[in-house]
Amino acid sequence: MNTTQKQDIAWINSLKGLCILLVVLYHVVLPGYAEMIGHLVAGFMPAKLWLAFNNYLSPLRMPAFFFVSGLLATNGIINRPWKQVFTSRVTNLFYLYFLWGVIQWLMIRGVSNEVMGEQLSKNTNAAWTATPVESVKLMLLAMSSSWYLYALGLFFVFAKLFREQRLAMMTIAVLLNYAAVMKIIPGWGPESVAQYLIFFLLGTFYSSTLLRWSEWRRSNLVPWAALIALSLIHAKLGIPHSLFLCALAVLISVAACRTLNRYFTLGWLNWLGRNTLQIYVLHRIFIEFFGMSAILFAEHHQLFANKAFSMLWATAFPVVMVALCAGCSVGVWTLLNRGIGKNLFIYPRLLRVKVDA
C-alpha cells in the first residue's frame, strides 16, 4: 500500500474519530450540562460557548458520519450479492442495535435510576422507559441512543433494493430531509432517520463527486459557491441545518482531515475512528452514571453556589466528561471483547465464520 492510499484511508478514520467525539460531546452537553447552567453563579459565557459550539456543529456531526458510512458500504450495495452481505451488513446492525438497547435500558433505568434515584433527562428515549416493552416500542421507532445502527441497517437495505433507481431514491431522500428539518415528521427518532438518509446515499452513489469537490482546486469554486449561496438562501428562509449547509460541512471536514493527515500523524484519532462502535454503544451509559453522580454531588455540597466551582464546571465539564466516557467505553470494551464477551460487539454467526476461516 503506497503513501497516497494510506492517506486516503487515514482521513476516513480521522473523520469517523472526530464524529464519534462530537456525538459524545452532544450527549454530554444535552441534557445534563445544559440543564445545570441555570444553577451556576459564574461561567455563563463559557457555558453559552459550549452550547453554541454543540449547536453549530450539528450540520457536520451526523451528516459526515452517514456520508462515510455510505462510502464504506458502496461495494456491498453495488457489487456484492445479498447472500454475502445480508448477515454482516444488516443482521449484525439490527442485532447490535436491539442488544445494546436492552443493555442500556438495564444499566440506565434498572441500575442508575435505582442507585441515583434520578435520571439526567425526561426526554422520550428507549433507555428511560418504565418497562422493557415500552423500550422496545421506542427502539422500533429509532428513539434510542443507538439509533444510528438501526438507521444504517435500514439505509443499507433501501439502497441495495433500489440501487438501479438512484434518481427516485435521491428524490425521496431529499423530500424526507426537508420534511425532517421543517419538523413535519413526528418524533425525534423517525425525524433523524428521515433527515440523514440523503447523506448515506450521497456517500454510496456519489462519493467520487463529493470527494473531488472537497479538493482545493479552482475548478471546484462553482460547486462551493453554489452550496454557499443555497445555504444562505435556506438560512434566510428560516430552514435550519439545510441539506446544502450539511453538504458544505461534509466537504470542509473531508478536506480538513485530508490536509491534517498529510502533515501530521493522527494516530490516536484514527484509532478512535477504527473503533467507533464500542464508544457509540457504551458512552451513553457512562454519561448517565458520571453525569448524574457529578450533579448530585455538586448539589449535595452546594458547590454550584461557589463561583470558582461554577467557572470550573462551565469550562471543563464537557471536555472532562467526553474524555472520561470515551476512555471508559474503550476500557470496558477491552475487558469484555474476549471469549463469550465478543458476542456483545458482533453477531455470533459472524464470529463462527471467522473461526472457521
C-alpha positions in Angstrom: 0.0 0.0 0.0 1.6 3.3 -1.1 1.6 6.6 0.9 -1.4 8.1 -1.0 -3.6 5.0 -0.3 -2.7 5.1 3.4 -3.6 8.8 3.5 -6.9 8.1 1.7 -7.8 5.5 4.5 -6.4 7.8 7.2 -8.7 10.7 6.5 -11.8 8.4 6.7 -10.7 7.2 10.2 -9.9 10.7 11.2 -13.4 11.9 10.2 -15.0 9.0 12.0 -13.0 9.6 15.1 -13.9 13.3 15.1 -17.6 12.4 14.6 -17.7 10.0 17.5 -16.2 12.5 19.8 -18.7 15.1 18.6 -21.5 12.6 19.3 -20.3 12.0 22.8 -20.0 15.8 23.3 -23.5 16.3 22.1 -24.9 13.8 24.7 -22.7 15.3 27.4 -23.9 18.8 26.8 -27.5 17.8 26.3 -29.3 17.4 28.6 -27.2 17.2 31.8 -24.8 20.1 31.3 -27.3 22.4 29.7 -29.9 21.9 32.5 -27.3 22.9 35.2 -26.4 26.2 33.6 -29.3 27.9 35.5 -27.7 26.8 38.8 -24.3 28.4 38.1 -23.3 31.7 39.7 -20.4 32.2 37.3 -19.1 30.9 34.0 -22.1 31.9 31.9 -20.0 32.9 28.9 -18.0 29.6 28.6 -21.3 27.6 29.1 -23.0 29.6 26.3 -20.0 29.0 24.1 -20.2 25.2 24.7 -23.9 25.2 23.8 -23.2 27.3 20.7 -20.3 25.0 19.7 -22.5 22.0 20.1 -25.3 23.6 18.0 -23.2 25.0 15.2 -21.5 21.6 14.7 -24.9 19.9 14.1 -24.6 20.2 10.3 -21.4 18.2 10.4 -21.8 15.5 13.1 -24.3 13.0 11.8 -24.2 14.0 8.0 -20.4 13.3 7.9 -20.9 10.0 9.8 -23.6 8.8 7.4 -21.7 10.0 4.4 -18.6 8.0 5.4 -20.8 5.0 6.3 -22.4 5.2 2.8 -19.0 5.4 1.2 -17.8 2.3 3.1 -20.9 0.4 2.1 -20.6 1.2 -1.6 -19.1 -2.1 -2.6 -21.6 -4.2 -0.6 -24.5 -2.3 -2.1 -23.5 -2.2 -5.7 -21.3 -5.2 -6.3 -21.8 -7.9 -3.8 -24.9 -10.3 -3.7 -27.3 -10.3 -0.8 -26.0 -13.7 0.4 -22.6 -12.2 1.0 -23.7 -9.1 2.8 -27.0 -9.6 4.5 -25.7 -11.1 7.7 -22.7 -8.8 8.1 -24.3 -5.5 6.9 -27.9 -5.9 8.0 -28.5 -8.6 10.6 -25.4 -7.6 12.5 -26.5 -4.0 12.7 -30.0 -4.8 13.9 -28.6 -7.4 16.4 -26.3 -4.8 17.9 -29.0 -2.1 18.0 -31.5 -4.2 19.9 -28.9 -5.9 22.1 -27.4 -2.6 23.3 -30.8 -1.0 23.5 -31.7 -3.7 26.1 -28.4 -3.3 27.9 -28.7 0.5 28.0 -32.2 0.2 29.4 -31.0 -2.3 32.1 -28.0 -0.1 33.1 -29.7 3.3 33.0 -33.2 2.5 34.1 -32.6 -0.6 36.1 -29.3 0.3 37.8 -28.6 4.0 37.5 -32.0 5.1 38.5 -32.1 2.7 41.4 -28.8 4.0 42.7 -29.2 7.7 41.9 -32.9 8.0 42.3 -33.0 10.3 39.3 -32.1 10.4 35.6 -30.4 13.0 33.5 -33.3 13.7 31.3 -37.1 13.3 31.0 -36.9 13.2 27.2 -38.5 10.4 25.3 -35.9 7.7 24.9 -35.9 3.9 25.0 -33.3 3.9 27.7 -35.6 5.8 30.1 -38.9 4.0 29.8 -40.7 2.4 32.7 -40.9 -1.1 31.2 -38.9 -3.1 28.7 -41.9 -3.4 26.4 -42.1 0.4 26.1 -38.4 0.4 25.5 -38.7 -2.0 22.5 -41.6 0.0 21.1 -39.4 3.1 21.1 -36.5 1.2 19.6 -38.6 0.2 16.7 -39.3 4.0 16.1 -35.5 4.7 16.3 -36.0 6.6 19.5 -32.9 5.0 21.2 -29.5 6.4 21.9 -28.1 3.8 19.4 -30.5 4.8 16.6 -27.5 5.3 14.2 -27.1 1.5 14.0 -30.8 1.0 13.2 -30.7 3.7 10.6 -27.6 2.2 8.9 -29.4 -1.2 8.6 -32.5 0.4 7.1 -30.5 2.6 4.7 -28.4 -0.3 3.5 -31.5 -2.4 2.7 -33.2 0.6 1.0 -30.1 1.5 -1.1 -29.4 -2.1 -2.2 -33.1 -2.9 -3.1 -33.4 0.2 -5.3 -29.8 0.7 -6.4 -30.9 0.8 -10.1 -33.4 3.6 -9.3 -31.0 6.2 -8.0 -32.8 9.3 -9.1 -36.0 8.1 -7.5 -34.2 7.3 -4.3 -32.4 10.6 -4.2 -35.7 12.4 -4.8 -37.4 10.6 -1.9 -34.4 11.2 0.4 -34.4 15.0 -0.4 -38.1 15.2 0.3 -37.7 13.3 3.6 -34.8 15.6 4.5 -37.0 18.7 4.0 -39.9 17.1 5.9 -37.5 16.4 8.8 -35.8 19.8 9.1 -39.3 21.5 8.8 -40.5 19.4 11.7 -43.2 17.7 9.7 -42.3 14.2 10.8 -43.3 13.5 14.5 -40.8 12.1 16.9 -37.1 12.7 17.0 -36.2 9.2 16.0 -38.2 9.0 12.7 -37.2 12.6 12.1 -33.5 11.8 12.4 -33.7 8.7 10.1 -35.6 10.8 7.5 -33.1 13.7 7.7 -29.9 11.7 7.2 -30.8 9.1 4.5 -29.7 11.6 1.9 -26.1 11.7 3.2 -25.8 7.9 3.3 -27.0 7.8 -0.4 -24.5 10.5 -1.3 -21.7 8.5 0.2 -22.8 5.3 -1.5 -23.5 6.6 -5.0 -21.9 10.0 -5.4 -18.8 9.9 -3.1 -16.4 10.3 -6.0 -18.1 13.6 -7.0 -18.1 14.9 -3.5 -14.5 13.8 -2.8 -13.5 15.6 -6.0 -15.3 18.7 -4.8 -13.5 18.6 -1.5 -10.1 19.1 -3.1 -8.6 22.6 -3.1 -8.9 23.3 -6.8 -10.0 26.3 -8.8 -12.4 24.1 -10.7 -14.3 23.5 -7.5 -15.2 27.1 -7.0 -18.5 26.8 -8.8 -20.0 23.9 -6.7 -18.7 25.5 -3.5 -20.2 28.9 -4.4 -23.5 27.2 -5.3 -23.6 25.4 -1.9 -22.8 28.5 0.0 -25.4 30.5 -1.9 -28.1 27.8 -1.4 -27.1 27.6 2.3 -27.6 31.3 2.8 -30.9 31.3 1.0 -32.2 28.5 3.2 -30.9 30.3 6.3 -32.7 33.4 5.2 -35.9 31.4 4.7 -35.5 30.1 8.3 -34.6 26.5 7.4 -32.0 25.3 9.9 -29.3 22.8 9.1 -30.3 22.7 5.5 -29.1 19.9 3.1 -26.8 22.3 1.4 -25.2 23.6 4.7 -24.7 20.0 5.8 -23.1 19.1 2.4 -20.8 22.1 2.7 -19.8 21.0 6.3 -19.0 17.5 5.0 -16.8 18.8 2.2 -14.9 21.1 4.6 -14.4 18.2 7.1 -13.2 15.9 4.4 -10.8 18.5 3.1 -9.6 19.3 6.6 -9.0 15.6 7.5 -7.1 15.0 4.3 -4.9 18.0 4.9 -4.2 17.2 8.6 -3.2 13.6 7.7 -0.8 14.9 5.1 1.1 16.9 7.6 0.5 15.2 11.0 0.4 11.7 12.4 -3.1 11.5 14.0 -2.6 8.0 15.4 -5.0 8.4 18.4 -7.8 10.0 16.4 -7.5 7.4 13.6 -7.6 4.6 16.2 -10.8 6.1 17.6 -12.1 6.2 14.0 -11.5 2.4 13.6 -13.2 1.7 16.9 -16.3 3.9 16.9 -18.8 1.0 17.7 -17.7 0.4 21.3 -17.7 4.1 22.1 -21.0 4.6 20.5 -22.9 1.8 22.3 -21.3 2.3 25.7 -20.8 6.1 26.2 -24.4 6.9 26.9 -24.3 4.6 30.0 -21.2 6.3 31.4 -22.7 9.7 30.7 -25.7 8.8 32.8 -23.6 7.4 35.7 -20.9 10.1 35.8 -23.1 13.0 34.9 -25.8 12.2 37.4 -23.2 11.4 40.1 -21.4 14.8 39.5 -24.7 16.7 39.6 -25.9 15.1 42.7 -22.5 15.5 44.5 -22.4 19.2 43.5 -26.0 19.8 44.6 -25.5 18.0 47.9 -22.4 20.1 48.8 -24.0 23.3 47.3 -21.0 23.7 45.0 -23.0 25.5 42.3 -23.2 28.4 44.7 -19.4 28.7 44.6 -18.0 31.0 41.9 -14.8 29.1 41.4 -16.6 25.7 41.1 -19.2 27.2 38.7 -16.5 28.6 36.5 -14.6 25.2 36.5 -17.8 23.3 35.8 -18.8 25.6 32.9 -15.3 25.5 31.4 -14.1 22.0 31.9 -17.1 19.7 32.5 -17.7 18.9 28.7 -14.1 18.1 28.0 -13.5 16.0 31.1 -16.8 14.1 30.5 -16.0 13.4 26.9 -12.6 12.1 27.7 -13.9 10.1 30.7 -16.8 8.5 28.9 -14.9 7.7 25.7 -12.0 6.3 27.8 -14.2 4.1 30.0 -16.1 2.8 26.9 -12.8 1.7 25.3 -11.6 0.2 28.6 -14.8 -1.8 29.2 -14.7 -3.0 25.6 -11.1 -4.1 26.1 -12.2 -6.2 29.1 -15.4 -7.6 27.5 -14.3 -8.3 24.0 -12.8 -11.7 24.6 -14.4 -15.2 24.8 -18.1 -15.1 25.0 -18.0 -11.4 25.5 -17.2 -10.9 21.8 -20.9 -11.7 21.2 -21.7 -8.2 22.6 -19.9 -6.5 19.7 -20.6 -8.7 16.7 -23.4 -11.1 15.6 -22.4 -14.6 16.9 -22.7 -16.2 13.5 -20.1 -13.9 12.1 -17.8 -14.9 14.9 -18.2 -18.6 14.0 -17.4 -17.7 10.3 -14.2 -16.0 11.4 -13.2 -19.0 13.5 -13.9 -21.4 10.6 -11.9 -19.2 8.2 
